[in-house]
Amino acid sequence: MLPELDLELTLEQKFQMKLIEKELTTMSPAKLKELLLTTSHLLMVKENVIRALAKRLG
């Protein structure tokens, strides 16, 4: 059975989120679109890495 997972952000991650929030308020719509596309791509890559690792371990 898997142990309980702590999915809360760390204090450092919360701080990074605040910095990102502040930066977003001054970004142009074009820069926001670019950031959204980059972030979406990276999340999909991360998902593929997790899936591949799970297959190797499973």
Secondary structure, DSSP 4 states (H G I P E B T S, - for coil): -PPP---SPPHHHHHHHHHHHHHHTT--HHHHHHHHHHHHHHHHHHHHHHHHHHHHH-
